[in-house]
Amino acid sequence: MRFSRPVLALVAAASLTAVAACGSAGTPSGGTTSGNATGNPTGNATGQAAPTQTPVTPVTGESTALAGLTATGAVDLKTAPKVNVGKVPVSSTEVEKKVLTPGTGTAATQKDVVGVRAQIFNGTSGKLLDDGFTAKRPVESFRLSRPDLVQGFIKGLVGSQKGSRIAFTIPPKDAFGEQGNPQLGVTGKDTIVVVADVADVRTPLTQVDGTQTASPAGLPTVEFKDGPTKAPTVTVPTTAAPTKTEQATLIEGTGATVTAGQTITAQYHGVLWRDGSVFDSSWQRGTAADFPIGVGQVIPGWDKTLVGKKVGSRVLLVIPAADGYGTKGTPDGKIKADDTLVFVVDILDAS
């Protein structure tokens, strides 16, 4: 998993010190043998159970730490607010929140995706650590049920509404702990201050619905014997594997079309063509994965096939080594040289 943007290094607990790379949770390296060392195209630890996420309730009450913070300017998601964090150091022992501009609509829960443009400050010094506006990054969306997000970031965004401008603190215990994050410029004693303009609050799909069509002749069959929220059974033919990447849409979604550069939320299941063994499965881990698509951050076979699909779709992919892990396979030996991979992917969201 690699991160280049400080805001992502902040919110992704799985890569606390990897500030110099890009993507979101579930992002592997690109290149000829894209993916990580475990043979997982989305960067989650193969075979590991999903971490348990602590339930979060909305932060209430007046913030003492943020009493002097102001942020002026329109909430138009284009213009950076002019922020004054107030008297430094800004410090808190719990996440404190201040609504600077009220929003409208449903308040975000941990089941939702929240899109924001944010500025991030070191509360001790008042120094601006990251500015999504100045960097001209688009709205960045975060699925609050992701188990790899920094807890304080989730606590700050739960309860937010579309169109609002909010500020919240993240104390060390809800961020990087005593070790801090030197690359980001945060020590183990620094409180982080986030000012965020909320562009969107929406609830992603939890499963793909619809009547599944049969796999094309010569490709593996797919059965969801235990329903769409459990891992499928994939049966690989005894014939030779295709020599080029093959794809089939088993369920056509009705959502938005996936475009290059978006972050996809998906459930997926991967088996080897040579013996049908499972080498990775987000369904088996119990949590969906999030990854950028079409920008070289996943194996080429995913980039080539998932861009252009619709949210709500179920896709069958057969990916030869040239679009997978190449002639070397993976260091753990699970995916061998020249292995052909089979994936079932349910696309739950794209932002």
C-alpha positions as a Markdown table, in Angstrom:
| # | Residue | x | y | z |
|---|---|---|---|---|
| 1 | Met | 0.0 | 0.0 | 0.0 |
| 2 | Arg | 1.6 | 3.3 | -1.1 |
| 3 | Phe | 0.6 | 6.9 | -0.3 |
| 4 | Ser | 1.8 | 10.1 | -1.7 |
| 5 | Arg | -0.7 | 12.6 | -0.4 |
| 6 | Pro | -0.4 | 13.7 | 3.2 |
| 7 | Val | -4.2 | 13.6 | 3.8 |
| 8 | Leu | -4.2 | 10.0 | 2.8 |
| 9 | Ala | -1.2 | 9.2 | 5.0 |
| 10 | Leu | -3.1 | 10.9 | 7.8 |
| 11 | Val | -6.3 | 8.9 | 7.5 |
| 12 | Ala | -4.9 | 5.5 | 6.5 |
| 13 | Ala | -3.6 | 3.8 | 9.7 |
| 14 | Ala | -2.2 | 0.9 | 7.7 |
| 15 | Ser | 0.5 | 3.2 | 6.2 |
| 16 | Leu | 1.3 | 5.7 | 8.9 |
| 17 | Thr | 4.8 | 6.5 | 7.8 |
| 18 | Ala | 4.4 | 6.0 | 4.0 |
| 19 | Val | 3.7 | 9.6 | 3.1 |
| 20 | Ala | 5.5 | 9.5 | -0.2 |
| 21 | Ala | 3.2 | 7.5 | -2.5 |
| 22 | Cys | -0.4 | 7.7 | -3.8 |
| 23 | Gly | -3.8 | 6.0 | -3.6 |
| 24 | Ser | -6.2 | 4.9 | -0.9 |
| 25 | Ala | -6.7 | 1.9 | 1.3 |
| 26 | Gly | -6.3 | -1.3 | -0.8 |
| 27 | Thr | -3.7 | 0.2 | -3.2 |
| 28 | Pro | -0.8 | -2.0 | -4.4 |
| 29 | Ser | 2.2 | -1.1 | -6.4 |
| 30 | Gly | 1.9 | -0.8 | -10.2 |
| 31 | Gly | 4.3 | -2.0 | -12.9 |
| 32 | Thr | 5.0 | -5.2 | -14.7 |
| 33 | Thr | 4.3 | -7.4 | -11.7 |
| 34 | Ser | 1.7 | -5.2 | -10.1 |
| 35 | Gly | 0.3 | -6.0 | -6.7 |
| 36 | Asn | 1.9 | -6.6 | -3.3 |
| 37 | Ala | 4.1 | -9.4 | -2.0 |
| 38 | Thr | 1.2 | -11.6 | -1.0 |
| 39 | Gly | -0.3 | -11.7 | -4.5 |
| 40 | Asn | -3.2 | -9.4 | -3.6 |
| 41 | Pro | -4.2 | -6.9 | -6.3 |
| 42 | Thr | -5.8 | -4.5 | -3.8 |
| 43 | Gly | -3.1 | -4.3 | -1.1 |
| 44 | Asn | -4.9 | -6.0 | 1.8 |
| 45 | Ala | -3.2 | -8.7 | 3.7 |
| 46 | Thr | -4.1 | -12.0 | 2.1 |
| 47 | Gly | -5.9 | -14.5 | 4.3 |
| 48 | Gln | -6.1 | -12.2 | 7.3 |
| 49 | Ala | -9.4 | -11.5 | 9.0 |
| 50 | Ala | -10.7 | -8.0 | 8.8 |
| 51 | Pro | -9.8 | -5.8 | 11.8 |
| 52 | Thr | -12.7 | -5.0 | 14.1 |
| 53 | Gln | -13.7 | -1.4 | 13.9 |
| 54 | Thr | -14.8 | 0.4 | 17.0 |
| 55 | Pro | -18.4 | 1.8 | 16.8 |
| 56 | Val | -18.4 | 5.6 | 16.6 |
| 57 | Thr | -21.0 | 8.0 | 17.9 |
| 58 | Pro | -21.2 | 11.6 | 16.7 |
| 59 | Val | -19.1 | 14.1 | 18.6 |
| 60 | Thr | -21.3 | 16.5 | 20.6 |
| 61 | Gly | -20.8 | 19.5 | 22.8 |
| 62 | Glu | -18.9 | 22.7 | 22.5 |
| 63 | Ser | -15.2 | 22.4 | 21.6 |
| 64 | Thr | -12.9 | 24.1 | 24.1 |
| 65 | Ala | -9.8 | 23.5 | 22.0 |
| 66 | Leu | -11.3 | 25.0 | 18.9 |
| 67 | Ala | -12.9 | 28.0 | 20.5 |
| 68 | Gly | -10.6 | 30.4 | 18.7 |
| 69 | Leu | -10.6 | 28.7 | 15.3 |
| 70 | Thr | -12.2 | 30.6 | 12.4 |
| 71 | Ala | -12.5 | 29.8 | 8.7 |
| 72 | Thr | -13.9 | 32.4 | 6.4 |
| 73 | Gly | -14.9 | 32.1 | 2.7 |
| 74 | Ala | -17.7 | 30.4 | 0.8 |
| 75 | Val | -18.2 | 26.6 | 1.1 |
| 76 | Asp | -18.1 | 26.2 | -2.7 |
| 77 | Leu | -15.5 | 23.3 | -2.8 |
| 78 | Lys | -13.4 | 25.5 | -5.0 |
| 79 | Thr | -12.0 | 28.2 | -2.8 |
| 80 | Ala | -9.8 | 27.4 | 0.1 |
| 81 | Pro | -11.1 | 28.8 | 3.4 |
| 82 | Lys | -8.9 | 31.3 | 5.2 |
| 83 | Val | -8.3 | 29.5 | 8.5 |
| 84 | Asn | -7.0 | 30.9 | 11.7 |
| 85 | Val | -6.5 | 28.0 | 14.2 |
| 86 | Gly | -6.6 | 30.5 | 17.1 |
| 87 | Lys | -4.1 | 30.6 | 20.0 |
| 88 | Val | -1.6 | 27.8 | 19.8 |
| 89 | Pro | -0.9 | 25.2 | 21.0 |
| 90 | Val | -4.3 | 23.7 | 20.2 |
| 91 | Ser | -4.5 | 20.5 | 22.2 |
| 92 | Ser | -7.2 | 18.0 | 23.1 |
| 93 | Thr | -7.4 | 14.6 | 24.7 |
| 94 | Glu | -10.5 | 13.6 | 22.8 |
| 95 | Val | -11.9 | 14.4 | 19.4 |
| 96 | Glu | -13.6 | 17.7 | 19.6 |
| 97 | Lys | -15.7 | 19.2 | 16.8 |
| 98 | Lys | -16.9 | 22.6 | 15.7 |
| 99 | Val | -19.5 | 23.2 | 13.0 |
| 100 | Leu | -18.4 | 26.4 | 11.2 |
| 101 | Thr | -21.1 | 26.3 | 8.5 |
| 102 | Pro | -24.2 | 24.0 | 8.9 |
| 103 | Gly | -25.1 | 21.6 | 6.1 |
| 104 | Thr | -28.2 | 19.9 | 5.1 |
| 105 | Gly | -29.5 | 16.3 | 4.6 |
| 106 | Thr | -28.7 | 13.1 | 6.4 |
| 107 | Ala | -25.9 | 13.1 | 9.0 |
| 108 | Ala | -23.1 | 10.7 | 8.1 |
| 109 | Thr | -22.8 | 7.3 | 9.9 |
| 110 | Gln | -20.1 | 4.7 | 9.7 |
| 111 | Lys | -22.0 | 3.1 | 6.9 |
| 112 | Asp | -21.5 | 6.1 | 4.7 |
| 113 | Val | -19.0 | 7.5 | 2.3 |
| 114 | Val | -18.1 | 11.2 | 3.0 |
| 115 | Gly | -16.5 | 13.3 | 0.3 |
| 116 | Val | -14.4 | 16.3 | 1.5 |
| 117 | Arg | -11.8 | 18.9 | 0.6 |
| 118 | Ala | -9.7 | 19.5 | 3.7 |
| 119 | Gln | -6.9 | 21.4 | 5.2 |
| 120 | Ile | -4.8 | 19.8 | 7.9 |
| 121 | Phe | -2.8 | 21.6 | 10.6 |
| 122 | Asn | -0.4 | 20.7 | 13.4 |
| 123 | Gly | -2.2 | 22.0 | 16.5 |
| 124 | Thr | 1.0 | 22.6 | 18.4 |
| 125 | Ser | 2.6 | 24.9 | 15.9 |
| 126 | Gly | -0.4 | 25.9 | 13.8 |
| 127 | Lys | 1.5 | 24.9 | 10.7 |
| 128 | Leu | -0.5 | 23.9 | 7.7 |
| 129 | Leu | 0.5 | 20.3 | 6.9 |
| 130 | Asp | -1.7 | 19.7 | 3.9 |
| 131 | Asp | -4.1 | 21.7 | 1.7 |
| 132 | Gly | -6.3 | 19.8 | -0.8 |
| 133 | Phe | -7.4 | 23.1 | -2.3 |
| 134 | Thr | -4.0 | 24.5 | -3.0 |
| 135 | Ala | -2.9 | 21.1 | -4.3 |
| 136 | Lys | -5.9 | 21.2 | -6.7 |
| 137 | Arg | -6.9 | 17.7 | -5.7 |
| 138 | Pro | -10.5 | 16.7 | -6.4 |
| 139 | Val | -12.9 | 15.9 | -3.6 |
| 140 | Glu | -11.5 | 12.9 | -1.7 |
| 141 | Ser | -14.1 | 10.3 | -0.6 |
| 142 | Phe | -13.7 | 8.1 | 2.5 |
| 143 | Arg | -15.8 | 5.1 | 3.3 |
| 144 | Leu | -16.1 | 5.4 | 7.1 |
| 145 | Ser | -16.4 | 1.7 | 7.7 |
| 146 | Arg | -12.9 | 1.1 | 6.3 |
| 147 | Pro | -11.0 | -0.6 | 9.2 |
| 148 | Asp | -7.7 | 1.1 | 8.2 |
| 149 | Leu | -8.8 | 4.7 | 8.7 |
| 150 | Val | -7.4 | 6.6 | 11.6 |
| 151 | Gln | -10.0 | 6.5 | 14.3 |
| 152 | Gly | -10.0 | 10.3 | 14.9 |
| 153 | Phe | -10.7 | 11.0 | 11.3 |
| 154 | Ile | -13.8 | 8.7 | 11.4 |
| 155 | Lys | -15.0 | 10.3 | 14.7 |
| 156 | Gly | -14.6 | 13.8 | 13.1 |
| 157 | Leu | -16.6 | 13.0 | 10.0 |
| 158 | Val | -19.4 | 10.9 | 11.6 |
| 159 | Gly | -22.4 | 13.2 | 12.0 |
| 160 | Ser | -21.3 | 15.6 | 9.2 |
| 161 | Gln | -23.8 | 16.8 | 6.6 |
| 162 | Lys | -23.4 | 17.7 | 2.9 |
| 163 | Gly | -22.6 | 21.4 | 2.4 |
| 164 | Ser | -21.1 | 21.9 | 5.9 |
| 165 | Arg | -17.8 | 23.2 | 6.9 |
| 166 | Ile | -16.5 | 21.5 | 10.0 |
| 167 | Ala | -13.4 | 21.6 | 12.1 |
| 168 | Phe | -12.2 | 18.8 | 14.5 |
| 169 | Thr | -9.2 | 17.8 | 16.5 |
| 170 | Ile | -7.5 | 14.5 | 16.5 |
| 171 | Pro | -5.5 | 13.8 | 19.7 |
| 172 | Pro | -2.5 | 11.5 | 19.5 |
| 173 | Lys | -4.3 | 8.5 | 20.8 |
| 174 | Asp | -6.8 | 8.7 | 17.9 |
| 175 | Ala | -4.1 | 9.4 | 15.3 |
| 176 | Phe | -0.5 | 8.1 | 15.4 |
| 177 | Gly | 0.0 | 7.4 | 19.1 |
| 178 | Glu | 3.2 | 8.0 | 20.9 |
| 179 | Gln | 5.3 | 7.4 | 17.8 |
| 180 | Gly | 3.8 | 10.3 | 15.9 |
| 181 | Asn | 4.4 | 10.6 | 12.2 |
| 182 | Pro | 7.8 | 12.4 | 11.5 |
| 183 | Gln | 7.3 | 12.4 | 7.8 |
| 184 | Leu | 4.0 | 14.2 | 8.1 |
| 185 | Gly | 5.5 | 16.5 | 10.7 |
| 186 | Val | 3.5 | 15.2 | 13.7 |
| 187 | Thr | 5.0 | 14.2 | 17.0 |
| 188 | Gly | 3.5 | 11.8 | 19.6 |
| 189 | Lys | 2.3 | 14.9 | 21.5 |
| 190 | Asp | 0.8 | 16.9 | 18.7 |
| 191 | Thr | -3.0 | 17.3 | 18.3 |
| 192 | Ile | -4.0 | 17.5 | 14.6 |
| 193 | Val | -6.6 | 20.0 | 13.5 |
| 194 | Val | -8.7 | 19.3 | 10.4 |
| 195 | Val | -10.9 | 21.8 | 8.6 |
| 196 | Ala | -13.1 | 20.1 | 6.0 |
| 197 | Asp | -15.7 | 21.2 | 3.5 |
| 198 | Val | -18.2 | 18.3 | 3.1 |
| 199 | Ala | -19.1 | 17.8 | -0.6 |
| 200 | Asp | -21.2 | 14.6 | -0.2 |
| 201 | Val | -22.6 | 12.1 | 2.1 |
| 202 | Arg | -23.9 | 8.9 | 0.6 |
| 203 | Thr | -24.4 | 5.2 | 1.5 |
| 204 | Pro | -22.6 | 2.7 | -0.8 |
| 205 | Leu | -24.0 | -0.6 | -1.8 |
| 206 | Thr | -23.4 | -3.5 | 0.6 |
| 207 | Gln | -24.1 | -6.1 | -2.1 |
| 208 | Val | -24.8 | -6.5 | -5.8 |
| 209 | Asp | -28.3 | -7.4 | -6.7 |
| 210 | Gly | -29.8 | -8.7 | -9.9 |
| 211 | Thr | -30.1 | -11.9 | -11.9 |
| 212 | Gln | -26.7 | -13.3 | -12.7 |
| 213 | Thr | -26.1 | -14.5 | -16.3 |
| 214 | Ala | -24.1 | -17.6 | -17.1 |
| 215 | Ser | -20.4 | -17.4 | -17.7 |
| 216 | Pro | -19.4 | -17.5 | -21.4 |
| 217 | Ala | -18.3 | -20.9 | -22.8 |
| 218 | Gly | -14.8 | -21.7 | -21.8 |
| 219 | Leu | -14.6 | -19.4 | -18.8 |
| 220 | Pro | -15.0 | -20.4 | -15.1 |
| 221 | Thr | -18.5 | -20.7 | -13.6 |
| 222 | Val | -19.5 | -18.7 | -10.6 |
| 223 | Glu | -22.1 | -19.6 | -7.9 |
| 224 | Phe | -23.1 | -17.7 | -4.9 |
| 225 | Lys | -24.4 | -20.6 | -2.9 |
| 226 | Asp | -24.6 | -18.7 | 0.4 |
| 227 | Gly | -25.9 | -15.4 | -1.0 |
| 228 | Pro | -24.3 | -12.2 | -2.4 |
| 229 | Thr | -22.6 | -11.3 | 0.9 |
| 230 | Lys | -20.5 | -14.5 | 1.1 |
| 231 | Ala | -17.6 | -15.7 | -1.1 |
| 232 | Pro | -18.6 | -17.4 | -4.3 |
| 233 | Thr | -17.7 | -20.8 | -5.5 |
| 234 | Val | -15.6 | -20.5 | -8.7 |
| 235 | Thr | -15.1 | -23.6 | -10.8 |
| 236 | Val | -12.3 | -23.5 | -13.4 |
| 237 | Pro | -12.5 | -25.5 | -16.6 |
| 238 | Thr | -10.0 | -28.3 | -17.2 |
| 239 | Thr | -9.0 | -26.7 | -20.5 |
| 240 | Ala | -6.0 | -24.5 | -21.2 |
| 241 | Ala | -6.2 | -20.9 | -19.8 |
| 242 | Pro | -6.9 | -18.0 | -22.2 |
| 243 | Thr | -3.8 | -16.3 | -23.5 |
| 244 | Lys | -5.2 | -12.8 | -23.2 |
| 245 | Thr | -7.3 | -11.1 | -20.6 |
| 246 | Glu | -11.0 | -12.1 | -20.7 |
| 247 | Gln | -13.9 | -10.4 | -19.0 |
| 248 | Ala | -17.7 | -11.0 | -18.6 |
| 249 | Thr | -20.3 | -8.9 | -16.9 |
| 250 | Leu | -22.4 | -11.4 | -15.0 |
| 251 | Ile | -24.7 | -8.7 | -13.5 |
| 252 | Glu | -25.1 | -5.3 | -15.2 |
| 253 | Gly | -25.3 | -2.6 | -12.6 |
| 254 | Thr | -27.4 | 0.5 | -12.8 |
| 255 | Gly | -25.1 | 2.9 | -11.1 |
| 256 | Ala | -22.6 | 5.5 | -12.4 |
| 257 | Thr | -19.9 | 4.4 | -14.9 |
| 258 | Val | -16.5 | 3.9 | -13.4 |
| 259 | Thr | -13.9 | 6.3 | -14.8 |
| 260 | Ala | -10.1 | 6.2 | -14.5 |
| 261 | Gly | -8.7 | 7.9 | -11.4 |
| 262 | Gln | -11.7 | 7.1 | -9.3 |
| 263 | Thr | -11.5 | 5.0 | -6.1 |
| 264 | Ile | -13.6 | 1.9 | -6.2 |
| 265 | Thr | -15.1 | 0.0 | -3.3 |
| 266 | Ala | -15.5 | -3.7 | -4.2 |
| 267 | Gln | -15.8 | -7.2 | -2.9 |
| 268 | Tyr | -13.6 | -9.6 | -4.8 |
| 269 | His | -12.6 | -13.3 | -4.9 |
| 270 | Gly | -9.5 | -14.6 | -6.6 |
| 271 | Val | -8.5 | -18.2 | -7.6 |
| 272 | Leu | -5.8 | -19.7 | -9.7 |
| 273 | Trp | -6.7 | -21.2 | -13.0 |
| 274 | Arg | -4.2 | -24.1 | -12.6 |
| 275 | Asp | -5.9 | -25.7 | -9.6 |
| 276 | Gly | -8.9 | -23.5 | -8.6 |
| 277 | Ser | -7.3 | -22.7 | -5.2 |
| 278 | Val | -8.2 | -19.4 | -3.5 |
| 279 | Phe | -5.3 | -17.0 | -3.2 |
| 280 | Asp | -7.2 | -13.9 | -2.0 |
| 281 | Ser | -10.7 | -12.9 | -1.1 |
| 282 | Ser | -12.1 | -9.8 | 0.4 |
| 283 | Trp | -15.3 | -11.7 | 1.1 |
| 284 | Gln | -13.4 | -14.2 | 3.2 |
| 285 | Arg | -11.8 | -11.4 | 5.1 |
| 286 | Gly | -15.2 | -9.9 | 5.8 |
| 287 | Thr | -14.6 | -6.4 | 4.5 |
| 288 | Ala | -14.7 | -4.7 | 1.1 |
| 289 | Ala | -11.6 | -3.1 | -0.4 |
| 290 | Asp | -11.0 | 0.4 | -1.7 |
| 291 | Phe | -8.5 | 1.1 | -4.5 |
| 292 | Pro | -7.9 | 3.6 | -7.3 |
| 293 | Ile | -8.6 | 2.3 | -10.8 |
| 294 | Gly | -7.1 | 3.1 | -14.2 |
| 295 | Val | -4.0 | 4.8 | -12.8 |
| 296 | Gly | -1.5 | 1.9 | -12.5 |
| 297 | Gln | -2.0 | 1.2 | -8.8 |
| 298 | Val | -3.5 | -2.3 | -9.3 |
| 299 | Ile | -2.5 | -5.1 | -11.6 |
| 300 | Pro | -3.0 | -4.2 | -15.3 |
| 301 | Gly | -5.8 | -6.7 | -15.8 |
| 302 | Trp | -7.9 | -4.8 | -13.3 |
| 303 | Asp | -7.2 | -1.4 | -14.8 |
| 304 | Lys | -8.0 | -2.7 | -18.3 |
| 305 | Thr | -11.3 | -4.2 | -17.4 |
| 306 | Leu | -13.0 | -2.3 | -14.5 |
| 307 | Val | -12.8 | 1.2 | -16.0 |
| 308 | Gly | -16.1 | 1.6 | -17.9 |
| 309 | Lys | -18.1 | -0.8 | -15.8 |
| 310 | Lys | -21.1 | 0.4 | -13.8 |
| 311 | Val | -21.5 | 0.5 | -10.0 |
| 312 | Gly | -23.6 | -2.5 | -9.0 |
| 313 | Ser | -22.0 | -4.8 | -11.5 |
| 314 | Arg | -20.6 | -8.2 | -11.0 |
| 315 | Val | -17.6 | -8.9 | -13.3 |
| 316 | Leu | -15.7 | -12.2 | -14.0 |
| 317 | Leu | -12.1 | -11.6 | -15.0 |
| 318 | Val | -9.5 | -14.1 | -16.4 |
| 319 | Ile | -6.1 | -12.5 | -16.3 |
| 320 | Pro | -2.9 | -14.1 | -17.7 |
| 321 | Ala | 0.4 | -13.4 | -16.1 |
| 322 | Ala | 1.2 | -10.6 | -18.6 |
| 323 | Asp | -1.6 | -8.6 | -17.0 |
| 324 | Gly | -1.1 | -10.0 | -13.5 |
| 325 | Tyr | 2.1 | -11.0 | -11.7 |
| 326 | Gly | 4.3 | -11.7 | -14.7 |
| 327 | Thr | 7.0 | -14.3 | -15.0 |
| 328 | Lys | 8.1 | -14.1 | -11.4 |
| 329 | Gly | 4.9 | -14.6 | -9.5 |
| 330 | Thr | 4.9 | -13.5 | -5.9 |
| 331 | Pro | 7.7 | -13.9 | -3.3 |
| 332 | Asp | 5.5 | -16.1 | -1.1 |
| 333 | Gly | 5.1 | -18.6 | -3.9 |
| 334 | Lys | 1.4 | -18.6 | -3.8 |
| 335 | Ile | 1.1 | -17.2 | -7.3 |
| 336 | Lys | 3.8 | -18.9 | -9.4 |
| 337 | Ala | 5.5 | -17.8 | -12.6 |
| 338 | Asp | 3.1 | -17.3 | -15.5 |
| 339 | Asp | 0.0 | -18.1 | -13.3 |
| 340 | Thr | -3.4 | -17.1 | -14.8 |
| 341 | Leu | -5.7 | -15.5 | -12.3 |
| 342 | Val | -9.5 | -15.6 | -12.0 |
| 343 | Phe | -11.4 | -12.9 | -10.2 |
| 344 | Val | -15.0 | -12.3 | -9.4 |
| 345 | Val | -15.5 | -8.6 | -8.6 |
| 346 | Asp | -18.6 | -6.9 | -7.2 |
| 347 | Ile | -18.4 | -3.1 | -7.7 |
| 348 | Leu | -20.2 | -1.4 | -4.7 |
| 349 | Asp | -19.1 | 2.2 | -5.1 |
| 350 | Ala | -16.9 | 4.6 | -7.2 |
| 351 | Ser | -15.9 | 8.1 | -6.2 |
